Amino acid sequence: MSHFFSAKRKGHAVHSPFAYKLCEEVFYNTNSFYDFETLKEVRLSLARNKTELVIGDFGAGSKTFKGNKRKVSDIASKGISSSLQSELLYKLINYLRPATIIELGTSLGLNTLYLSMANSRAKVYSIEGSESLFEFATSLSAKNKLTNCEIIHGKFDAVLPGLLNKINSLDLFYVDGNHTYEATLNYFNMALEKRNTDSVFIFDDIYWSEGMTRAWNDISNNAKVTLSIDAFYFGLVFFKTEVKEKVHLKILV
Ligand SMILES: C[S@@+](CC[C@H](N)C(=O)[O-])C[C@H]1O[C@@H](n2cnc3c(N)ncnc32)[C@H](O)[C@@H]1O
């Protein structure tokens, strides 16, 4: 709970102009977007979908699910980002306009819809290890007529190096799977090679386990990171060179 005590409200006490603007435009921006209505409908239809999928375990395991059969409705209610988190990602993309996005952990593909719809000019790559989830997400993206995202089936370790090789620069990296200390640091270090001064890397579930919190601390303290934002549900790091003095923020969302 220490998070809430040190959180700053409404961007006050934020001394970096970039971070201040970001707080106002993204975290404390209460505007709704037209796409949110469509995406809420999709979320609702997933919550009602009783199809059973057989899913292998590729990551750090789940605290919520046991066994390898899961209903889409259960995954939609317990295994994916909440509307609040997904809408924050949407607002972030809408504001920063990243051109190349990689998501680790597609699951049903709902967040992938938010990432892709937030900027139709962006190219979104999303990686998923489970074949049934990959197939489900691919058909969800086709149903929603998305043309700017590519869902890739495979383990992160196997797919990420080749994908990073293929792209020139990585503008937004969103890690939402395999929540172990080692894996998280490994993905961060791989992606660092393709960062630019405007990149943002986002790590979900930074308080999910002691290992994830340690990974977040190491990442936010990395010498190349100039600004870190701990938004409790996820942590964001930036590499802006105009930020001369490193800034760590905790914010309440
Ligand atoms: C928390 S879910 C992603 C939720 C999604 N971002 C959303 O909010 O809509 C994590 C996903 O990552 C996948 N995953 C975990 N570890 C993986 C690995 N090492 N390689 C490939 N996929 C993995 C799991 O199968 C799971 O579907």
The ligand as a Gaussian input file, in Angstrom:
#p B3LYP/6-31G(d) Opt

LIG

0 1
 C       -2.052000     -11.482000     -19.016000
 S       -2.272000     -12.273000     -20.545000
 C       -2.243000     -10.923000     -21.709000
 C       -3.459000     -10.058000     -21.641000
 C       -3.614000      -9.064000     -22.774000
 N       -2.471000      -8.194000     -22.892000
 C       -4.883000      -8.219000     -22.528000
 O       -4.942000      -7.499000     -21.535000
 O       -5.818000      -8.325000     -23.342000
 C       -0.689000     -13.005000     -20.824000
 C       -0.602000     -13.871000     -22.068000
 O        0.756000     -14.137000     -22.352000
 C        0.908000     -15.469000     -22.825000
 N        2.281000     -15.887000     -22.466000
 C        2.820000     -15.934000     -21.217000
 N        4.105000     -16.304000     -21.278000
 C        4.397000     -16.485000     -22.587000
 C        5.601000     -16.838000     -23.297000
 N        6.731000     -17.111000     -22.645000
 N        5.550000     -16.894000     -24.638000
 C        4.381000     -16.643000     -25.301000
 N        3.210000     -16.297000     -24.697000
 C        3.231000     -16.218000     -23.360000
 C       -0.162000     -16.259000     -22.092000
 O       -0.554000     -17.396000     -22.835000
 C       -1.276000     -15.233000     -21.941000
 O       -2.234000     -15.349000     -22.954000

